């Protein structure tokens, strides 16, 4: 699960995803976490906060 979390954050960072709608399109095409799982693991309800977490990812 941790691996999918990292992959999901990397997709947000490298593809410059800025909205939940854009992310949802990726979920349908790639094996990454859905938005609710991503929010749960990140312990936030804000997608903008998830984007900030992704940007800080090394």
Kinemage of the C-alpha trace (Angstrom):
@kinemage 1
@onewidth
@group {chain A} dominant
@subgroup {mainchain}
@vectorlist {calphas} color= white
{ca unk a 1} P 0.000 0.000 0.000
{ca unk a 2} L 2.877 2.343 0.827
{ca unk a 3} L 4.300 1.748 -2.646
{ca unk a 4} L 1.039 2.773 -4.342
{ca unk a 5} L 0.888 5.867 -2.138
{ca unk a 6} L 4.353 6.963 -3.290
{ca unk a 7} L 3.514 6.233 -6.924
{ca unk a 8} L 0.294 8.241 -6.635
{ca unk a 9} L 2.143 11.228 -5.167
{ca unk a 10} L 4.812 11.001 -7.858
{ca unk a 11} L 2.153 11.041 -10.582
{ca unk a 12} L 0.666 14.207 -9.059
{ca unk a 13} L 4.082 15.847 -8.865
{ca unk a 14} L 5.505 14.916 -12.274
{ca unk a 15} L 2.308 15.472 -14.255
{ca unk a 16} L 1.503 18.751 -12.435
{ca unk a 17} L -1.976 17.623 -11.434
{ca unk a 18} L -3.951 20.526 -9.974
{ca unk a 19} L -7.454 19.153 -9.454
{ca unk a 20} L -9.304 16.062 -8.331
{ca unk a 21} L -10.855 15.733 -11.793
{ca unk a 22} L -7.445 15.478 -13.439
{ca unk a 23} L -6.348 12.939 -10.852
{ca unk a 24} L -9.510 10.875 -11.376
{ca unk a 25} L -8.640 10.545 -15.073
{ca unk a 26} L -5.286 9.046 -14.036
{ca unk a 27} L -6.959 6.598 -11.662
{ca unk a 28} L -8.968 5.222 -14.555
{ca unk a 29} L -5.828 4.688 -16.667
{ca unk a 30} L -3.126 3.666 -14.190
{ca unk a 31} L -2.779 1.444 -11.148
{ca unk a 32} L -2.747 4.163 -8.495
{ca unk a 33} L -4.816 4.876 -5.407
{ca unk a 34} L -8.261 6.358 -5.819
{ca unk a 35} L -8.830 9.807 -4.387
{ca unk a 36} L -10.545 8.632 -1.190
{ca unk a 37} L -7.713 6.222 -0.345
{ca unk a 38} L -5.148 8.908 -1.056
{ca unk a 39} L -6.963 11.331 1.254
{ca unk a 40} L -7.230 8.687 3.974
{ca unk a 41} L -3.536 7.781 3.907
{ca unk a 42} L -2.543 11.456 3.769
{ca unk a 43} L -4.888 12.140 6.692
{ca unk a 44} L -6.477 15.112 4.986
{ca unk a 45} L -9.682 15.924 3.134
{ca unk a 46} L -8.019 18.629 1.035
{ca unk a 47} L -6.636 17.692 -2.372
{ca unk a 48} L -4.558 20.896 -2.326
{ca unk a 49} L -2.740 19.609 0.756
{ca unk a 50} L -2.050 16.333 -1.068
{ca unk a 51} L -0.568 18.338 -3.948
{ca unk a 52} L 1.746 20.090 -1.458
{ca unk a 53} L 2.793 16.715 -0.004
{ca unk a 54} L 3.533 15.480 -3.525
{ca unk a 55} L 5.635 18.553 -4.318
{ca unk a 56} L 7.741 17.968 -1.193
{ca unk a 57} L 8.371 14.364 -2.216
{ca unk a 58} L 11.980 13.797 -3.156
